[in-house]
């Protein structure tokens, strides 16, 4: 049984996140815990945007009803007997509430919807999604608003080979390959004349050996030269029709450049490509 936490603000973005995860894990038995985190304030701004205004006199009752209606709607639409839905209502700070639910419900994955960046001064993910990725030790799947609802066939894994690929990292990647027939494309961005260190070569070889044994003919290695990380991923995503990007949270240089730096150049992959961020 896979336990999945889906924070919601009742927006289409958060609903899309739940719909996508249902499709992604269609073959698995899953518990979907749909969580609303509110305060006693009239409204609250988070990574999804501005929360719907709640009545000051009855904030808990209003949120409880909306959450119950949301979960009931998904239950009625659901045709997969392996999927189960449970509402969670909490009032407090977002990240501590997420951590509390991870422990209480034995959560394996957090799925979050996001609108993505729509202007040069915005970031790819909002503050709450960013906080979850950097401060919560749990694999997180970030679903953009324009995601296409089908199993990913082309999955990109940008890496600089500076990390050791532990069993947990490899198992998390393996899980995304097992849910469908997708292929993993390992991508490294370097400058002309640069090469890999002995440690990088060792890590790359270890990753290759694992994939060769587990997913023969379903992976390939690629090098993009003379591009910064964002531009390299953009070119790679477009050339391969990538439908999911996997990243390791430990690899902060990639995570920060892709998800948290202000957008200073035209990139579009974040508006429709899910990000799967792996924590150890």
N, C-alpha and C positions, 0 to 999 in steps of 0.2 A: 504494500500500500504506500503510495507516494503522497505526502502531505505538502500542499502548496498554499502559500499565503498570498492573497490578492488584495492589497489596499485599494479602497474605492472612495471617490468623492461624488459618486452618482453621475459622473460625466461619461460621454461617449468614449473618451480615451481609456478610462478605467474599465468600461464594459468591453472594449475591443481587446484589452489585455487578457481578460478572462476568456473571451471567445477564442482567441488565438491559442491560449494554453490548452483549451479543451481539444482543439484540433491536433495540436502538437503531441499531446499525450493520449490520443484517442485509444491506443492499444493497451494503456496501463490502467490499473485500478488506482483512482486518485480521490483524496479528500481535498476539496477546495474550500479554504477558510476565507470568507470575504469580510474584510476588516474596514470599518469606518472609525477613524480617529478624529474626534472633535474636541472643542473646548466650550466653555460657557459663554464665549464671546459671540456676537452676532454673526461674524464670518471669520474665516481664516484663509490665508493665502498659503498655498503649498506648490509642490512641483506640478500639480495638475492644473493650477489656475486658482480662481477664487471659488471657495466652497459656496453652495447655495445657502442663502440666509436662513438661519434657524430662529424660531420664535424664542425670545428671551425668557418667557415664562415657562415654556415647555420644551427646551432644547433636546433633552434626552428622548422624550416621547416622539417628537417629530422625526429625529434621526432614526429611532428604532423602527418606526413605521416604514420609512423610506427604505431602510436596509432590508426589512422583512419582505417588502414588495419586490425589491431587486432580486433577492435570493429566490423567492417564489417564482418569479418570471423565468429565471434560468432553470429551475427545476422542471417547470412545465415544458420548456423548449428542449430540454435534454432528452436525447434518445439513447444515450449510452448508459447501460446499467452499471458500468464500472465507475461512474463518476458520481460523487456525492457532494452536496453543497451545504455549508454551515455559516450563518451570520455571526459576526463578532462586532460588538459595539464597545468602544473604549473612549474615555475622555481624559486627555493628558498630553504629554509631549510625545512627538511622533516616534523618534528613534528608540527611546526607552520602552514605549508600548510595543514596537516591533520586536525588540529583544525579548520582552516578556512572553509574547506569543510564540516565539521560536522555541523557548524552553517548555512552555505548557503544552504545546501541540506537536512538538517534535517535528518542526517544519524543516523540509529539505530544500525548498526553493521559494523565492519571493518573485512574484510577477507584477511589474508596475507599468502602467500606461503613461505615456508622455506625449505632449503635442510636438516636441522637438523645437528646434530653433526656427524662427520665422523672420529674423532680422539680423543684421551684422553684429549688434550688440548683445544678442542673446546667446545662450549656451545650448548645447545639444540636449542635455537633461536638466531638469529643474533642481532646486535645492534639496527637496526631500529625497528624490531618487539619488542624487549625488551623495547625500548623507548616508543612505542605506548602503550604497556601493562601497563607500570608504570607511564606514564606521560599524557596519553590521557584518559579522562573519557568517554569511550565508550566500550561496549562489543566487544571483539575481538576474532575471530576464527582463530587459527593458523593451517595451513594445511601443513603437511610434504610431502616430495616428493613422498613417496611410499604409499600414502593413497589409500585405496580401494574405488571405486566409487559406494557406495550404502548407503542406510539409515542405521544408526547405530542401532543395536538391543540390544547391551549391552553398557550401559553408566555408567562410574564410576564417583563418586563424592567424592574424598578424602577430609576429613574435620576433624578438631580436636574439633569441637563443641564449639569453643571459640568465635564465632561471633553470633550475632542475625540475623536470617534469615528474612530479611525485605521482604516486598511485592515485591519489584523490583527484588531481588535475586530469590525469589520463582517463580515469573512470567517468569524470564529468563530461569530457569530450566524447567518450564512447557512448554515453547515454544519448547524446544528440544524434549520433550516427545510427543508433539502434532503433530509434522511433520511426525511421523511414529508410529510404534508399539513397540518402544524400551522400555527397562526396566532400571530403575535407581538403581544402586548399591552404597549405601553410605558406605564408608570405613574409618575406624579410626585405626591409628597405635599407639600402646601403648607398654610399657614394662611390663613384668610380675610383678604383685604386685601393679601396678599403677591403679588408678580408676579415674572416672570423678568427677569434682567438682560439687557443687550444681548448679552453673551457666551453666556448660556444660550439665548437666542432663536436666536442664530446656530448653536449646536451642534444645537439641536432641528431647525432648518430643514435642516441638512446631513443629519441622520439621516433626516428625512422624505423628502428628495429621493432618497436612496440606496434606501430601501425602496420608494418609489413606482416607481422604475425597475426594481428587481430582483424585488419580491414584491407587485405590485399586487393589492389586495383581500385580502391576507393579513396585514394589520397594522392597528393602530388605536392612537390616543393617548388616555390617560385621566388625569384629575386627581382625586385624593382630598384633600378639605380637612378641616382641623381634626382631624387624626389624627397621632400620632407614627408613625415609620416602621414599626415592628413591627405596630402596630394597623392601619395603612393596608394593609400587605401582607396581613395576615390577612383583612381585609374583602374585599380585591380577589380573593384566592385563592378564598375561599368563593363570592363572587358570580359568578366566571367559571369555576369548576371547573378551575382551573389545575393542570397536570400536570408543569410544570417551571418553575424560576425561574433566570433568567440574571442574573449580576452581573459587574461589572468590578472586578478586584482593586484597581485604582488608586483606585476610588471608596470610600475607606476608611471614610467616615462611615456608608455603608450596610452594608458588610461587617462592621464592628465591632458595630454595633447589632443586626444580624440574627443573626450567627453566633457572636459571642464574648461578648456581654454576658450576665450571669446572667439567667435567665428570671424576670421579676418580674410577669408578667401571663400570663394563660392564652392560649397560642397553640398551634396544632395543625398548621400547615402543614409544619413541619419533620419530622413523624413519617412522612410519606408522599410528600413532594414533593422530587424531586432538585434539587440546586443545581449549576448549571454556572458555575464561576468562571473568568473569562477574564483571562489575563495577557498583557501586550504583550512 
